[in-house]
Amino acid sequence: MSVQAEFDQWAADGKDKGMEDRHWHTAKEALARMPVEAGDTVLDLGTGSGYALRALRETRDAGQCVGLDASGAMVRNARAYTDDPMIDFLAGDFQHLPFRADCVDHVWSMEAFYYARDPEIVLREIRRVLRPGGTFFCAVNFFEESVHTHEWQANVGVEMQLWDRQRYREAFREAGLHVAEQATIPDREIEIPPAEAFPTDDWNAREEMVDRYRTWGTLLTVGVAP
């Protein structure tokens, strides 16, 4: 199944709002680190419901914001969730960003980068559209060190790129981005039951759930265009 078809179905099932609720636990901490100033242009790759752009408009007075998603159904839903004229949504391919060079101040992507067929090409495209000093904030939960997320691949009908932290750093540098930060952001909001409540429907032991959410959480890698 294509990425577009997979996420068209997710949008039809209302999963975009569910993703927004789950991702917000750590996304808000990553977004707070973005050096977005009033009027800055922001591109959101894999925008889903568009929640990140709405937050940046509300809290930072970001300028023109564009959310790009492979799923036309996600884009239609996102448009319905806001009437802000400074936010636009497009259906498109991460590998061919419909923007001229040096025109974007910041790029954001949460839980979407690993769906790219050729992530190295995507990084070069991001480097192309970023202005000097612009940033790419890449947040993922599915990565090599977070072993309890690896099973997601079996539940998703498209190929996912399972990189480790070092590979993210190397790929950013190969694309011409300086790595300014890499950190794991723990999910401190999801409730973890006491040990005696395990096994649950999803977890065999409390230690596994703690490892997934509190130890590894979300991997954030920040690239800066020279």
C-alpha positions in Angstrom: 0.0 0.0 0.0 1.2 3.5 -0.7 1.7 6.1 2.0 -1.1 8.1 0.5 -3.6 5.3 0.5 -2.6 4.2 4.1 -3.1 7.7 5.5 -6.2 8.5 3.4 -7.7 5.5 5.3 -6.4 6.8 8.7 -8.0 10.2 7.9 -11.3 8.6 7.0 -11.3 6.7 10.3 -10.6 9.9 12.3 -7.1 8.7 13.4 -5.6 12.1 12.6 -7.1 13.6 15.8 -6.0 10.5 17.7 -2.4 11.1 16.5 -2.6 14.7 17.5 -3.6 13.8 21.0 -0.9 11.2 21.4 1.9 13.2 19.7 1.2 16.4 21.7 2.7 14.9 24.9 6.2 15.3 23.5 5.6 17.5 20.4 4.8 20.5 22.6 8.2 20.2 24.2 10.0 20.0 20.9 8.0 22.9 19.5 8.9 25.0 22.5 12.6 24.6 21.5 12.1 25.9 17.9 13.5 29.4 17.5 10.4 30.6 15.7 10.0 34.4 15.7 7.0 36.5 14.6 6.6 36.4 10.9 8.8 33.4 10.2 7.8 30.9 7.5 7.2 27.4 8.7 6.8 24.1 6.7 5.3 21.1 8.4 6.1 17.7 6.7 3.5 15.1 7.4 1.2 17.7 8.9 -1.7 15.3 9.7 -4.3 17.5 11.4 -2.1 20.6 11.3 -1.9 20.9 15.0 1.8 21.9 15.1 1.2 24.9 12.8 -1.9 26.0 14.7 0.2 25.9 17.9 3.0 28.0 16.3 0.6 30.6 15.1 -1.1 30.9 18.4 2.1 30.9 20.6 4.8 32.4 18.4 2.9 34.5 15.8 4.6 32.6 13.1 4.1 34.0 9.6 3.1 32.0 6.5 2.7 28.3 7.5 2.3 25.4 5.1 1.5 21.8 6.0 2.4 19.2 3.5 1.1 15.7 3.6 1.1 12.7 1.2 -2.6 12.1 2.0 -5.1 14.3 0.3 -7.7 13.2 2.9 -5.4 14.4 5.7 -5.1 17.7 4.0 -8.9 18.1 3.6 -9.3 17.4 7.3 -6.6 19.8 8.3 -8.2 22.6 6.3 -11.5 22.0 8.1 -9.8 22.4 11.5 -8.7 26.0 11.0 -9.9 29.2 9.4 -6.5 30.9 9.9 -5.6 32.5 6.5 -1.9 32.3 7.3 -2.0 28.5 7.3 -2.3 26.5 4.1 -2.2 22.8 3.4 -0.9 20.9 0.4 -0.9 17.3 -0.7 2.6 16.4 -2.0 5.7 14.4 -1.9 8.5 15.1 0.6 11.1 14.3 -2.1 9.9 17.1 -4.4 9.0 20.1 -2.1 7.0 22.7 -4.1 9.1 25.6 -2.9 11.9 27.7 -4.3 15.4 27.6 -2.7 16.1 29.6 0.5 12.5 30.5 1.2 11.6 28.7 4.5 12.8 29.7 8.0 11.9 26.5 9.8 10.8 22.9 8.9 9.0 20.7 11.4 8.2 17.0 11.1 6.7 14.8 13.8 6.3 11.1 13.3 6.5 11.3 9.5 10.1 11.4 8.4 10.6 7.6 8.5 7.8 7.1 5.9 10.0 8.7 3.2 11.1 6.3 0.5 14.4 8.0 0.1 15.1 10.0 3.3 18.5 11.2 2.1 16.7 12.9 -0.9 14.2 14.5 1.5 17.0 15.9 3.7 18.6 17.4 0.6 15.3 19.0 -0.3 14.9 20.4 3.2 18.4 21.8 3.0 17.5 23.4 -0.4 14.4 25.2 0.8 15.8 26.4 4.1 17.3 29.9 4.4 20.7 30.3 5.9 20.3 29.8 9.7 17.0 28.0 9.2 16.2 24.9 11.2 14.8 21.4 10.7 13.2 19.9 13.8 12.7 16.2 13.2 10.8 14.2 15.9 10.3 10.5 15.7 9.2 7.7 18.0 10.1 4.9 15.7 13.9 4.5 15.9 16.5 1.8 16.5 17.1 2.4 20.2 13.4 2.4 21.1 13.0 -1.4 20.7 9.4 -1.5 21.8 8.3 0.6 18.8 9.8 -1.8 16.2 6.6 -3.9 16.0 4.8 -0.9 14.5 6.2 -1.9 11.1 4.0 -5.0 11.1 0.9 -2.9 11.7 1.5 -0.3 9.0 1.1 -1.1 5.3 4.1 0.9 4.1 7.8 0.6 4.6 9.3 2.5 7.5 13.0 3.6 7.8 14.4 2.3 11.1 17.4 4.5 11.8 19.4 4.8 15.0 20.5 8.1 16.5 23.9 8.1 14.9 22.4 7.5 11.4 20.2 10.6 11.9 23.2 12.7 12.7 25.2 11.3 9.8 22.4 11.8 7.3 21.8 15.4 8.4 25.4 16.2 8.0 25.6 14.5 4.6 22.7 16.7 3.4 24.6 19.8 4.5 22.8 20.5 7.8 24.7 21.2 11.0 23.4 19.0 13.9 22.7 21.5 16.6 20.9 19.2 19.0 19.9 15.6 19.5 17.9 14.5 22.5 15.2 12.1 23.7 12.1 13.7 25.1 10.3 11.4 27.6 6.5 11.1 27.5 5.7 12.0 31.1 1.9 12.3 30.5 0.9 8.9 29.5 -0.2 7.0 32.6 1.9 3.9 33.5 0.0 1.5 35.8 1.7 -0.1 38.9 3.6 -3.3 38.4 0.8 -5.5 39.7 -1.5 -4.4 36.8 0.7 -6.1 34.3 0.5 -7.9 31.9 -2.0 -5.6 30.1 -3.5 -6.0 26.6 -0.5 -4.1 25.2 2.4 -4.7 27.6 3.9 -7.8 29.3 5.7 -5.9 32.0 5.8 -2.4 33.5 9.5 -2.1 32.7 8.7 -2.4 28.9 6.2 0.5 29.1 8.6 2.6 31.1 11.4 2.0 28.6 9.1 2.9 25.7 7.7 6.1 27.1 9.9 7.4 29.9 13.4 6.3 28.7 13.2 6.8 25.0 10.0 8.7 24.2 10.6 10.9 21.2 13.9 11.3 19.4 14.5 14.9 18.4 17.2 15.8 15.9 17.8 19.4 15.0 19.6 20.5 11.9 20.6 24.0 11.0 21.3 25.3 7.4 24.7 27.0 7.2 
